[in-house]
Amino acid sequence: MEDIKNRKLIWCKGGLFLLLGVGSSILLMLQAPTLSVCLLLMLSVWAFCRAYYFAFYVIERYVDSSYRFSGLISFARYALRKNRSPEGPEASSSGEKTRKQ
């Protein structure tokens, strides 16, 4: 599958994800309208956002600068691989940081 390059389609895709998230959250709250369900839903959304950030930003920036993500399956393969690169941005051959922080 080819990457989307059209800016309008990329914005549309982002909007559809937002609409899907808001819509499913509303439907869940209508099905079980309690404070605990609302709090657990918010916690779940927050935790998944942080996990996504970890998988695609923290790993590349602070753990393994050679890793380039292409999706969740790519990250799962990387995480399960036994011979991951031990180098982070602070461990280049010259001893200098490879990226500014």
C-alpha positions as CSV (number, residue, x, y, z in Angstrom):
1,M,0.0,0.0,0.0
2,E,1.3,3.4,-0.9
3,D,1.7,6.3,1.6
4,I,-0.9,9.1,1.4
5,K,0.7,12.2,0.0
6,N,-2.3,14.4,-0.5
7,R,-2.6,16.9,2.4
8,K,-6.4,17.1,2.2
9,L,-6.6,13.3,2.4
10,I,-4.2,13.3,5.4
11,W,-6.3,15.9,7.2
12,C,-9.5,14.0,6.3
13,K,-8.0,10.8,7.7
14,G,-7.1,12.6,11.0
15,G,-10.6,14.0,11.2
16,L,-12.1,10.6,10.7
17,F,-10.0,9.1,13.5
18,L,-11.1,12.0,15.8
19,L,-14.7,11.5,14.8
20,L,-14.5,7.7,15.4
21,G,-13.0,8.2,18.8
22,V,-15.5,10.8,19.9
23,G,-18.4,8.8,18.5
24,S,-17.4,5.6,20.1
25,S,-16.8,7.3,23.4
26,I,-20.3,8.9,23.3
27,L,-21.9,5.6,22.5
28,L,-20.1,3.9,25.3
29,M,-21.1,6.6,27.8
30,L,-24.7,6.3,26.6
31,Q,-24.6,2.5,27.1
32,A,-23.2,2.8,30.7
33,P,-23.5,6.4,31.9
34,T,-21.5,6.2,35.2
35,L,-18.7,8.2,36.5
36,S,-16.4,5.2,36.8
37,V,-17.0,4.2,33.2
38,C,-16.2,7.8,32.1
39,L,-13.0,7.9,34.2
40,L,-11.9,4.5,33.0
41,L,-12.5,5.5,29.4
42,M,-10.5,8.7,29.8
43,L,-7.7,6.7,31.5
44,S,-7.6,4.2,28.7
45,V,-7.5,6.8,26.0
46,W,-4.7,8.6,27.8
47,A,-2.7,5.4,28.4
48,F,-3.0,4.3,24.7
49,C,-1.8,7.8,23.6
50,R,1.2,7.5,25.9
51,A,1.9,4.0,24.7
52,Y,1.8,5.2,21.1
53,Y,4.1,8.1,21.9
54,F,6.5,5.7,23.6
55,A,6.5,3.3,20.6
56,F,7.1,5.8,18.0
57,Y,8.9,8.8,19.6
58,V,10.7,7.7,22.7
59,I,12.2,4.5,21.2
60,E,13.5,6.3,18.1
61,R,14.8,9.4,20.0
62,Y,16.2,8.0,23.3
63,V,16.6,4.3,22.9
64,D,17.6,3.3,19.3
65,S,18.1,6.1,16.8
66,S,18.4,3.6,14.0
67,Y,14.8,2.4,14.5
68,R,12.3,3.9,12.0
69,F,8.6,3.0,12.6
70,S,6.1,2.1,10.0
71,G,3.2,1.0,12.2
72,L,2.2,-1.0,15.2
73,I,3.1,-4.4,13.7
74,S,6.6,-3.0,12.8
75,F,7.0,-1.9,16.4
76,A,5.9,-5.3,17.7
77,R,8.5,-7.0,15.5
78,Y,11.1,-4.6,16.8
79,A,10.2,-5.1,20.4
80,L,10.2,-8.9,20.1
81,R,13.6,-8.9,18.2
82,K,16.4,-10.1,20.5
83,N,19.2,-8.2,18.7
84,R,17.9,-4.7,19.0
85,S,20.5,-2.0,18.5
86,P,21.9,-1.0,22.0
87,E,22.9,2.4,20.8
88,G,20.8,5.5,21.7
89,P,21.4,9.0,20.5
90,E,24.1,9.5,23.2
91,A,26.2,6.6,22.0
92,S,27.6,7.5,18.6
93,S,31.1,6.4,17.4
94,S,32.5,9.9,18.1
95,G,31.1,10.0,21.6
96,E,28.9,13.0,20.8
97,K,25.2,13.1,20.8
98,T,23.7,12.4,17.4
99,R,20.6,14.6,18.0
100,K,20.1,17.7,20.0
101,Q,17.7,17.4,22.9
